[in-house]
Amino acid sequence: MKQLTVISGKGGTGKTTITAAFASLAKNAIFADCDCDAPDLQLILKPEVLEKEEYIGSATAIREVDCSKCGKCREVCRFDAIDEEMRIIETKCEGCGACAFVCPEGAIEMKKRVTGTVYRSRTRFGPMIHAELRIGEEASGKLVSHVRKKAQELANDGDLIIIDGSPGIGCPVIASITGVDAVLVVAEPTVTGLYDMERVLKVAEHFGIPASVCINKHDINEEKTKEIETFCRTRGVPVLGKLPYDDVATKAMINGQTVIEYSNSELSRELKKVWEKVELFLRAGG
Amino acid sequence: MKIAVASGKGGTGKTTVAVNLALSLGNVQLLDCDVEEPDCQHFLDLNLEDVEVVKSFLPVIDAEKCNLCGRCAELCHWNAIVVTPQKATVFPELCHGCGLCARACPQGAISEKGKVIGKIQRGKSGEVEFYQGVLTVGEPLSPPVIRAVKKKAKEDRITIIDAPPGNACPAVATVEETDFCILVTEPTPFGLHDLKFSIRMVNELGVPHAVIVNRAGIGDNRVEDYCEREGIPILMSIPNDRKIAHLYSQGIPFVKKMPEWKDKFVMLYDKIIRIMEEVA
C-alpha cells in the first residue's frame, strides 16, 4: 500500500480538482478526503454512503452544579475558556480537562462530544472515506487521522490511497501528511502562491516526507511560474507538471464530473502526464 | 469595530477583499490572522518588525523521578505522551500545552518548558496599521497565535481581520467576538458548498454577516439564488477579470490600479454599518 497526499499551502489552487482527475486515472485507488471542514471532493466523486459513524474526538468542560466560584479553574485554563463569572465558553474550550482536575468541589465534568461524522462510501472510481467536521470543532487533526486509518483498513497490498488535504500548514495538514509516501503540492504562479508553497514544502521537509510540485494555471503569470521552477530546482523538489488555466475545470465541476471525464482538452492531456509522473515518483519511493 | 473577512473555501479572495478594503478606508488597522499562510504582507509596502513571540508549553519528563505509572498518558486529551514499560515519551507535534500532565503527575516528575510556536509582526503601510501572526513551520496549533494577533485590535478603531480558510477552530478563533463577518465566496459548486458551512459557523457564533461574490461570472447563479432564498445580503460582486487576477499574481492591490473600486469599497463599509444598525 502506498499513500499520496495532495496539499497546497494556499487555498483554492486546485487540490480537489486535481485529486478528482487522479481518481479518473488511478487504478486500485482508495480516496480519503481529509479537508474535513470544506469537504468538496464528494461533489465530483458523488459517493454512495455505505456506512456512517459518529466520531467522538473531543470533550468539553461542563459545570452543571453551582460552585463557590473560587477561580482555580480560570487560573489553570490556558485557552481563556473560562470567563470572570466562571462560565465555560464552549467554543474556546479545548477539552484538556485541567479545570476539572483542579476543581476542589468536583463541579466540572468532562463530557465527550461528537466532533464529526465519518462516511465509508463507494464511488465510480473506487472506495472513499470522507468526513464532516462539526462547525467550529477543534480536533480536526484527530479526525483526519481517523479518516486515514479507515482508508488504510480498506487497502490491500498493491493499493494506493489518494488523500485530498486541506490548505494551510497547521494541525490538519500535518495529520494528513505524516507517514505518507509522497506529497504533491499544487502551486499557483502568484506572489502568495510561491510564499505559501515554500512554507508547506518546509513542513514536508520537517516531517521527512518526499515532496513534489505541480504548477496549476501556469499561464496566468509565466514569470512567477519560472520563479517557482527555479526555487524547486535549487531545493531539489521535482516539478511534475504545469497545467494551463482553462475554464473546463469549472465547467466539469458544475457538471459534477472530473476534468478527464468532462473533456479531452489540453488540461486533460496535461493532467494525464502529471499523473504518470506522480506514479513514477511514488514507485521510485519519492 | 472589528470586521472579519472569512471563507469556508480557500483561495476565494479573502486577502484581496481585506487588503483592498483597508487601503480604501485608509485610517484603519489590518490584522492578518491567517497565521499559517499570512499573505496580506505581499500586497503592502511594509517594514515589518517583530513585536512579540507566542509561546506554548511542552512537558519535560524527569526520567529519574518518573516511575512509569502512566497517569500522564491516561489524562492527555491529545495522546501526546506514550508510556511503555521502558520509558515515557512526549510527542511535541501533538501537545497542546495545556499543562495537565505536569499538574497531575503523582511523582512530580513533569516540568514544563516554553516553546516558541509563532510570532507577531507589526508594520505600517500609509495610514494602515498592520499586524500579522506567523505560525512557526512544523507547529500544529494556530489558535494561540491568532488570539495574540487579535489582542492588537484597538477598540476605538476600525479593524479589518483577514481570517484563515475553513470552518474549524482557526476560523472560529478569528471570527468569534468580531462585530461583523464578510464571507467571500465564488459562484461555483465548491464555493457554495463551503459557504453553507460558513453560514452555519457565523450563525452559531452570533456574528452578523453578508457575502461578497468574487470571480463573478465564472460559474453559475446558485450562490446568488441561495443568498436570496436565505435572506443573506450580497454586498459586492467582483468580476472574474483577467486584469484583477494578473495584478493579484504580482502582489498589487487592484484598487491601486483601478481607482474606481476605491469608492465601491468605501460604500461597502457604509453598507456594513447599515446592516449592523438594522441588526441592532
Interface residues (C-beta under 8 A of the other chain):
Chain A: S8 G9 K10 G11 G12 T13 T16 C36 D37 A38 D40 L43 S58 A59 V76 R78 F79 D80 T91 K92 E94 G95 C96 G97 A98 F101 V102 L133 I135 G136 E137 E138 S140 G141 K142 S166 P167 G168 I169 G170 C171 P172 V173 I174 A175 P189 T190 V191 T192 G193 Y195 D196 R199 K202 V203 H206 F207 I220 N221 K224 D247 T250 M253 I254 G256
Chain B: S7 G8 K9 G10 G11 T12 T15 D34 E36 E37 D39 H42 F57 L75 H77 W78 E93 H96 G97 C98 G99 L100 R103 A104 L135 V137 G138 E139 P140 L141 S142 P143 R147 P164 P165 G166 N167 A168 C169 P170 A171 V172 A173 E176 T188 P189 F190 H193 D194 F197 R200 M201 E204 L205 I218 G219 D220 A245 H246 Y248 S249 Q250 G251
